[in-house]
Amino acid sequence: MARTSLPIVPESVHTVFAEEYRGLRPRAPMPALEIKFRRFTSLNTTIRLRDGQLIVRLSDLLESAPESVHRAIAHILLAKLYRKPIEPVFADRYRRYTQSEAVSRQAERIRKDRGRKVLTSPQGHLYDLDEVFESVNTRFFFGLLGRPTLTWSAHVAKRMLGHYDAAHNTIVVSRVFDRPGTPRYAIEYLLYHEMLHLKHPVTVRAGRRCVHSRAFQAEERLFPELEQARAFLRRL
């Protein structure tokens, strides 16, 4: 991922951060500010305090955001850093902007262009994801879903068990499943869930991203071994 910074950050952004700092810490000395926009692969924002200096890095996707959104970002980052309550109005403003249809599409395009997906193989020691996909596709989708790239994760992940990456049209499954003792219905349910994301893409309504729509949830409940599979995933 490229880390080249963009041109000088507008003074207005520095002013916004300084004003929000003063609002949160009215009696504290004002630290030096170093703010830069970076070519991140997503809407990343970071802040840290080093040697009395506040170092802020913002995604270049946020450079053209209105001042009100820059103010919301400043408030949220500073509040988190200094463990202050985040004002709901700022959280809502940031969420509405970043989850708007235009920004979401731009973020997905940038992530596809700049991001690099780590792929291993669909063939595991115990399960072949290609074979499981085709079996689930035939049973539940009449074989009509186009097969995305399928891959086992590079590492044994227990928090991110599986996910569908729309930007790269890829389903990644944690290697924690590719071992003796994993029931077939568990890996089938995990793929079934991610395949539903293919059928029911994320939508944005009134500034909110809808990842699991009512139609998605209704269809998910049709999986025969749903409760057994969820119980197995919880044990992981």
Secondary structure by P-SEA (a helix, b strand, c coil): ccccccccccaaaaaaaaaaaaaacccccccbbbbbbcccccbbbbbbbcccbbbbbbbcccccccaaaaaaaaaaaaaaaacccccaaaaaaaaaaaacaaaaaaaaaaaaacccccccccccccccaaaaaaaaaaacccccccccbbbccccccccccccccccccbbbbbcccccccccaaaaaaaaaaaaaaaaccccccccccccccaaaaaaaacccaaaaaaaaaaac
